[in-house]
Amino acid sequence: MPAPSAYITGVGQSQVGTKLTRHPLLLTVDAVREALAEAGLTVQQIDGVATYPGRMAAYLGYSPVGADDLIDALGIRATWYLGAAEITSQLGAVVAAADAVRAGHARHVICFRTVYEAAALSRPEEYPPVRRATVDGFSQWFAPFNATSASSWVAQYAMRHVKHYGLTREQLAQIAITGRANAVHNPRALVREPLTLDQYMSSRMISTPLCLYDCDRFTDGSTALIVSAGDALDEVTCTPVRIAASAGTVEKYSWDQAEWMASYPTGADLWKHTDYKPADVDTVQLYDGFSFCVITWLEALGFCKVGEGGKFIEGGQRIARDGELPLNTFGGQIGAGRLHGFGFAHEAAVQLKGKGGPRQIPGDPRVAICTSGGGPLATALLLARD
Amino acid sequence: MGATPRPMPRLDADNRAFWTGGADGKLRIMRCQDCGTFLHPPRPVCRHCLSENVAPEAVAGTGTVDTFTVNHQAWYPGLEVPYVIARVALDGAPGVILTSNIVGCPVEEVDIGDRVRVKFERQGDVYLPLFEKIP
């Protein structure tokens, strides 16, 4: 008997913006409705829910909606569910859902991620900002040194590439320039204007070598994917995309004790779970919460050697929508908004279904990689249309 | 940056020796007394041999800049920028890296490989281990 398979069937997304006033649960429902409609499923057929990181009461802008909220609101009768922060980054929720349907715990699992960080900032009375005078746990090793932003943590890894491998700002710029060029063709992208190299080079530094355009920014919106069991595909009307392989890593949770970002072991591990090779991949949707994360993913996944990521993307032609390895065709988080990991899986599925509209990559893409994370946590999925 | 109030660690049984070692000028790192592995962040068990026989030990307080960044963004009102955030690999404690600030020199003078020495900054009971370049 062949091993049971898991598929991404319907995908959906809410409106995306900043300072949205629509209730975050309703944004989530918008994304779910779209995913259900694409899959041809009803809520009654959903028997699982997975989200990252679950509702975070102390930081509601980061995660205002938990799996519990959606289950209650839609009257879902779930036989399996998950809302977890302690997984190998955002797309770890999709990996868990795939395992659940393969194991027979559920047939159709809604996976979602809802963010409300810009809205929360604009409504402090409703969403009190978090700044604590005392810190413990993970934060105590960073906050006392005013190193609270992940930009400063990723920047230090990027600096090693600058110093050891000669990574240049002009090379790094191609991540944002490519994302913004693609975002122009994505009606839901946060920023729909191209970015020039001059604009990039003259923008202000955030944390060297990362400038403003190397960082994503707070966004409001929700993304939903339905993960379905292979033996439930006869209930689905859309083109399914198989989750052909996945990998995830956490080793040293404290960023500063890890020698390298978790993208490296994760990328290497992904190929142990599949017969596909890097040359088979038609498009990559790689986590760009910070541009440098993409460099690490390209190297980690073996598209180039460690240290050669900057040269690999130089000039941008190779990673353009009509290049040999189209990257972040929806805009990435830098162009489309910080939908936090789920946007990459959404776009990988959209491209393999051939539903990218004006941003659809040429040819007939059949294999895609999507990733999330890259600090101490990382997840990679390889998707294939059979 | 010295005038800016920093968020401070909440002291507990695990971290007290680290954060208060500066009172007598010592940087203390938890170490397994059975196998010798240095453990940071401090935990009551050795990640190498699972022994619970762990205790803080003073290390030299010198190290090397593994990598760094110059932060230019004021993350909250009153934060003076720019300042250097660095990963410091400690001498005599293999595998232990501290995130800290390199102080006492212009930000553009910090580089990977710089030799640095701890310089404690006291705030209440806590002595933050900052670092400065060894001339």
Contacts between the chains, C-beta under 8 A, distances in Angstrom:
chain1	res1	chain2	res2	distance
A	131	B	7	7.6
A	131	B	76	6.2
A	132	B	7	6.1
A	133	B	5	7.7
A	133	B	7	6.3
A	133	B	8	6.8
A	134	B	7	6.8
A	134	B	8	5.4
A	134	B	9	7.0
A	134	B	10	4.5
A	135	B	7	5.0
A	135	B	8	7.2
A	135	B	9	6.0
A	135	B	10	6.8
A	136	B	9	6.6
A	136	B	10	4.4
A	136	B	12	7.0
A	139	B	7	7.5
A	140	B	9	3.9
A	140	B	10	7.2
A	140	B	15	6.7
A	141	B	41	6.2
A	141	B	98	7.8
A	141	B	99	5.9
A	142	B	99	5.7
A	143	B	6	7.4
A	143	B	7	4.0
A	143	B	9	8.0
A	144	B	6	5.0
A	144	B	7	6.0
A	144	B	8	6.0
A	144	B	9	6.0
A	144	B	126	7.6
A	144	B	128	5.4
A	145	B	6	7.4
A	145	B	85	6.2
A	145	B	99	5.9
A	145	B	100	5.4
A	145	B	101	5.1
A	145	B	128	7.3
A	145	B	130	7.7
A	146	B	1	7.2
A	146	B	4	7.3
A	146	B	6	6.3
A	146	B	71	7.2
A	146	B	75	6.8
A	146	B	79	6.2
A	146	B	83	6.7
A	146	B	85	7.5
A	146	B	101	7.4
A	147	B	71	7.5
A	147	B	85	4.5
A	147	B	99	5.6
A	148	B	7	7.5
A	148	B	75	6.1
A	149	B	71	7.8
A	149	B	73	7.0
A	149	B	75	5.9
A	151	B	71	8.0
A	151	B	73	7.2
A	152	B	69	5.5
A	152	B	71	5.4
A	152	B	85	4.9
A	153	B	99	8.0
A	155	B	69	3.8
A	155	B	71	7.8
A	155	B	85	8.0
A	156	B	67	4.5
A	156	B	68	6.2
A	156	B	69	5.0
A	156	B	85	7.0
A	156	B	86	7.4
A	156	B	87	5.8
A	157	B	67	6.9
A	158	B	69	7.9
A	159	B	67	5.1
A	159	B	68	6.2
A	159	B	69	5.7
A	159	B	112	7.2
A	160	B	67	4.6
A	160	B	112	6.9
A	163	B	67	7.6
A	163	B	111	7.5
A	163	B	112	4.9
A	164	B	112	7.9
A	204	B	72	6.8
A	205	B	70	7.4
A	205	B	72	4.3
A	205	B	82	8.0
A	206	B	71	7.6
A	206	B	72	6.2
A	206	B	73	4.8
A	207	B	69	4.6
A	207	B	70	7.0
A	207	B	71	4.6
A	207	B	72	6.7
A	207	B	73	6.6
A	207	B	85	7.4
A	208	B	69	5.3
A	208	B	70	4.4
A	208	B	71	8.0
A	208	B	72	7.4
A	209	B	69	7.8
A	210	B	69	7.7
A	254	B	41	5.7
A	255	B	99	7.8
A	256	B	87	5.6
A	256	B	97	5.2
A	256	B	98	7.0
A	256	B	99	4.2
A	257	B	40	6.6
A	257	B	41	7.5
A	257	B	95	7.6
A	257	B	96	7.5
A	257	B	97	5.8
